[in-house]
Amino acid sequence: MDKLLIHLWYDKEAREAAELYTSIFPDSKINKSIILRDTPSGDAELIDFYLCGKEFQAISGGPYFRFNPSISMMVKTPNIEQVNSIWEALIQGGKELMPLDKYFFSERYGWLQDKYGLSWQIFHNPDTDKAELSPNLLFSSSVNGKAEEAISFYTNSFPNSETIYINRYNENEASAPEAKINYAEFALDSMKLTAMDNANSVDYSFNEAISFMVRCKNQEEIDYYWNLLSNDREAEQCGWLKDKYGLSWQIVPDFLDDAMFDASQELVDKITKVFLPMKKLDYDKLKNTL
């Protein structure tokens, strides 16, 4: 079980999207799914799946949050033909953000939003031996210029984390004067991420459509991440919070997913009723519902 995973919020299309993505990428599969009944969104399907070996969850949670390019899924593959095939599959019904073409940093690269609005950066990287996926954080608007600060904050907050690589914009390279980092790589526990400041003055902001779930081994660990990350009391609900950069996180007990995905619908309903009124999740109270 991964310590961190990526959570995607859809209106009603979580299953459809998961089925599409797992049909496109290698080392991918739908794992399990459950129905969360009587939530504020009504009945919501939650799906656990893997893309390029990385764990995701997706929920059909209603029309409350919309994807934007502030977070994209960056896919590197050593095979140019695979770049082309992934692009062709994802662009159907979507839109191009940067054309699929040759750039100074890659023989084949493109940036798109798929038909659900989720952003993807696909490029050829001969230095990897298989397709690799990592989320990319684009610091824009009020947090433009804070990518390096955020990377330092995150890597100092999570054990087994490190900054791998940072490259900065040259003078006059970015039209947004506050932008500093044009590409960086870092790792939080088992998850590799990339980040950059937005070179253009575009109003993209992080929101709840994409969040990062942190699985915690006890209440002490839940308290640690909650106190460290939460920066918006209005955003605290059901284990969700927003940090000082606007990024959304879910701080959850490590047993909760396995317990719910393997449970009867009756037990799922019972657990859901317990956690829905909570802000910060209570590890022992949830454990005692099983």
PyMOL commands that set and color helices and strands:
alter all, ss='L'
color gray80, all
select helices_A, chain A and resi 14-24+80-90+141-143+147-157+219-229+233-235+256-261+265-275+283-287
alter helices_A, ss='H'
color red, helices_A
select strands_A, chain A and resi 4-10+29-39+42-51+54-60+71-77+95-103+106-113+119-124+132-139+162-168+181-188+191-197+210-216+240-242+248-253
alter strands_A, ss='S'
color yellow, strands_A
deselect
rebuild
show_as cartoon
